[in-house]
C-alpha cells in the first residue's frame, strides 16, 4: 500500500488504544511519513496554554472557506485549503491593490489581536506582499489596515499600511527595511487593533518571541468589521504563492 501522510487527528484515530490489536503495520508507516512533513506545516494548534477557543478561531485542517469572502481588485487570486494549509496563487495585481480573503468579526471591539504564519514562494524580486488585514467591509471600496511581509530585491521587509483596498498603501510605514529572520520554515506575523483608530504590528520566527519593528503603533481612522489575509504582487506580472498555516484571534492587546 501507499504510505499516506495524515493529520494529527487522523493519526490519533488510527493509533487509539490497541485493545483489539487493530493498529496495522501500514498505520505505523503512515505515522512515520506524517512526521516527515515539515514542522511548520504540522504546527496548527495556535492557542496559548489554557486559553478558551475564540469564536473566530480557524483551524485550516478543515475547509472553513464558506466563512470567507474573496475581494479582488485587479489580477487573479486562487485560494486553496488543503492538508492543513491555506494557500493563495496570486498574480498581476496593480500596485496598491490587494487580493483579500476576509471574514466578519463576531466581537468587533478593541483590543483584538490576529496572527498567522506565512511562507512566500516566487521567481521574482519585485515587491510582493502577503500578510494579515483588518477591513471595514468586504468590497473593493472598503478600507484596510495590514501588516505585510514584503519581498523585494533587497530582501524581506515588514510594512504597516492603511488605505482603500484599491489603494491600501495610502499610509505606508516600513517597520523593518531589512534584516528580518530567515523564513525558510515560515514567519509569524501579528496585527493588533489596540484601541480606537490605533494599530500595532510585530513579527516572530517561532510564534513565541515577538519583536515590534519600527513604530510601536500607528494611528489610522479605521473601524474594522472583517479580518483575514491578503496578498499582492504589487505591480509585478509574475505569479507568486503564499501559504498560511493558521489564523489566530485573541480578544486582547498582544502588542509588544
C-alpha positions in Angstrom: 0.0 0.0 0.0 1.0 3.6 -0.5 2.2 5.4 2.6 -0.1 8.3 3.4 0.8 11.5 5.3 -2.1 12.1 7.8 -3.2 14.9 10.1 -2.7 14.7 13.8 -6.4 14.0 14.4 -6.4 11.1 11.8 -3.3 9.6 13.4 -4.9 9.8 16.9 -7.9 7.8 15.5 -5.6 5.2 13.8 -3.4 4.8 16.9 -6.1 4.7 19.6 -5.8 2.3 22.5 -4.8 -1.0 20.9 -7.0 -3.3 23.0 -8.2 -5.2 19.9 -4.9 -5.2 18.1 -6.2 -3.0 15.3 -3.1 -1.0 14.7 -1.5 -2.3 11.5 2.0 -2.0 10.1 0.6 0.3 7.4 -0.8 2.6 10.2 2.7 2.8 11.6 4.2 3.6 8.2 1.7 6.3 7.8 2.7 7.8 11.1 6.3 7.7 10.0 5.7 9.6 6.8 3.4 12.1 8.6 6.3 13.0 10.9 8.4 13.7 7.8 6.2 16.6 6.8 8.0 19.9 7.7 7.2 21.0 11.3 5.8 24.4 10.1 3.0 22.6 8.3 2.2 20.5 11.3 2.0 23.2 13.9 -1.7 24.0 13.7 -2.5 24.3 17.5 -2.4 28.1 17.9 -3.9 28.7 21.3 -1.8 29.7 24.3 -1.9 27.4 27.3 -5.3 27.4 29.0 -6.9 29.8 26.5 -10.5 29.3 25.6 -11.1 28.9 21.8 -12.3 32.2 20.3 -15.5 32.1 18.1 -13.4 33.4 15.2 -10.6 30.9 15.5 -9.8 28.8 12.5 -8.0 25.5 12.0 -7.2 25.1 8.4 -7.2 21.3 8.8 -10.9 21.7 7.8 -12.2 23.7 5.0 -13.7 26.9 6.5 -13.7 28.8 3.2 -17.5 29.3 3.4 -16.9 31.8 6.2 -14.7 34.0 4.0 -15.3 36.5 1.2 -12.8 36.9 -1.6 -12.2 40.5 -2.6 -10.3 41.1 -5.8 -9.5 44.5 -7.3 -7.1 43.5 -10.1 -5.2 40.5 -11.3 -6.2 37.0 -10.2 -6.1 35.1 -6.9 -6.8 31.4 -6.3 -7.3 30.4 -2.6 -7.0 26.7 -1.7 -7.4 24.9 1.6 -5.7 21.5 1.7 -3.6 19.4 4.1 -4.0 21.9 7.0 -2.8 24.9 4.9 -4.4 27.9 3.3 -2.5 28.8 0.1 -3.0 31.5 -2.5 -1.7 31.7 -6.0 -1.7 35.4 -7.0 -0.6 37.4 -10.0 -0.7 40.7 -11.8 -2.2 42.8 -9.0 -1.8 46.5 -9.8 0.5 48.3 -7.3 -1.6 49.4 -4.3 -4.3 46.8 -5.0 -4.8 43.9 -2.5 -6.4 40.5 -3.1 -8.2 39.8 0.2 -9.7 36.8 1.9 -11.7 38.1 4.9 -14.5 37.0 7.3 -16.8 39.0 9.6 -15.6 39.8 13.1 -18.1 38.4 15.6 -17.0 40.6 18.5 -15.9 43.8 16.9 -14.3 45.9 19.6 -10.8 46.7 20.6 -8.5 45.3 21.8 -8.1 42.4 19.4 -5.0 40.6 18.0 -4.8 38.4 14.9 -1.8 36.2 13.9 -0.7 33.9 11.1 2.4 32.2 9.9 3.2 32.9 6.3 5.6 31.4 3.7 6.2 33.1 0.3 7.4 31.5 -2.9 8.1 33.2 -6.2 10.6 33.7 -9.0 10.6 37.4 -9.0 12.3 40.1 -6.9 9.6 42.8 -7.2 7.7 43.9 -4.1 5.3 41.0 -3.5 3.5 41.4 -0.2 1.4 38.9 1.9 0.1 39.1 5.4 -2.8 40.0 7.8 -5.5 42.6 7.4 -8.4 44.3 9.2 -11.0 45.7 6.8 -14.2 47.7 7.3 -16.1 45.7 4.8 -15.8 43.0 2.1 -15.9 45.1 -1.1 -13.3 46.8 -3.2 -14.3 50.3 -1.9 -13.7 49.4 1.7 -10.5 50.3 3.7 -7.8 48.0 5.0 -5.1 48.1 7.7 -2.5 45.5 7.1 0.8 44.1 8.2 2.7 42.6 5.3 5.8 40.6 4.6 7.3 42.3 1.6 9.8 40.5 -0.7 11.9 42.8 -2.9 15.3 43.0 -4.5 16.8 44.0 -1.1 15.3 41.0 0.8 12.4 40.8 3.2 10.8 43.9 4.7 7.9 44.4 7.1 5.2 47.0 6.3 2.2 48.5 8.1 -0.3 50.1 5.7 -3.7 51.7 5.6 -6.0 52.8 2.7 -8.7 51.6 0.4 -8.4 48.0 -0.8 -7.9 49.6 -4.2 -5.0 51.7 -2.8 -4.1 50.2 0.6 -0.7 51.9 0.8 -2.1 55.5 1.2 -0.5 55.5 4.6 2.6 53.3 4.4 5.1 52.6 7.2 8.2 50.5 6.7 8.5 48.8 10.1 11.7 47.0 9.1 13.5 47.6 5.8 15.8 44.5 6.0 17.3 42.0 8.4 14.2 40.0 9.1 14.7 36.5 10.4 15.1 33.8 7.8 11.7 32.4 6.8 12.6 29.0 5.3 10.0 27.5 7.7 7.6 30.4 7.7 7.5 33.7 9.7 4.8 34.6 12.2 3.0 38.0 11.8 0.9 39.8 14.4 -1.5 42.7 13.8 -3.1 44.3 16.8 -6.1 46.6 17.0 -5.0 48.2 20.3 -7.6 50.9 20.7 -9.9 53.1 18.6 -8.0 54.0 15.4 -4.7 52.6 16.8 -2.9 49.6 15.4 0.4 47.8 16.1 2.4 45.1 14.4 5.0 42.5 15.3 7.0 39.6 13.9 8.3 36.3 15.3 10.4 33.5 13.9 8.8 30.9 16.3 5.5 32.3 17.5 6.9 32.8 21.0 9.4 35.6 20.9 7.9 38.7 19.3 9.6 41.9 18.1 7.8 45.2 17.3 9.9 46.6 14.4 9.9 50.3 13.8 6.9 52.3 15.1 5.3 50.7 18.2 1.8 51.8 16.9 0.3 53.9 14.2 -2.9 55.9 14.2 -5.4 55.2 11.3 -9.0 56.3 11.2 -10.5 52.8 10.8 -13.2 50.7 12.5 -12.8 47.0 11.4 -15.7 44.8 10.7 -13.8 42.0 9.0 -10.3 40.4 9.3 -8.3 37.9 7.4 -5.4 37.6 4.9 -4.2 39.4 1.8 -1.7 39.1 -1.0 -0.5 41.3 -3.8 2.2 41.2 -6.5 2.3 45.0 -6.2 2.5 45.6 -9.9 4.5 42.5 -10.9 3.1 40.2 -13.5 5.0 37.1 -12.4 2.8 34.7 -10.4 3.6 34.0 -6.7 2.4 31.7 -3.9 1.8 32.5 -0.2 1.0 29.8 2.3 -0.7 30.3 5.7 -0.9 27.5 8.3 -3.2 29.2 10.8 -5.3 32.2 11.6 -5.4 33.1 15.3 -7.7 35.5 17.1 -7.3 36.9 20.6 -9.6 39.4 22.4 -6.5 41.0 23.9 -3.8 43.6 23.1 -0.8 41.5 22.4 1.3 44.4 21.1 5.0 44.4 22.2 
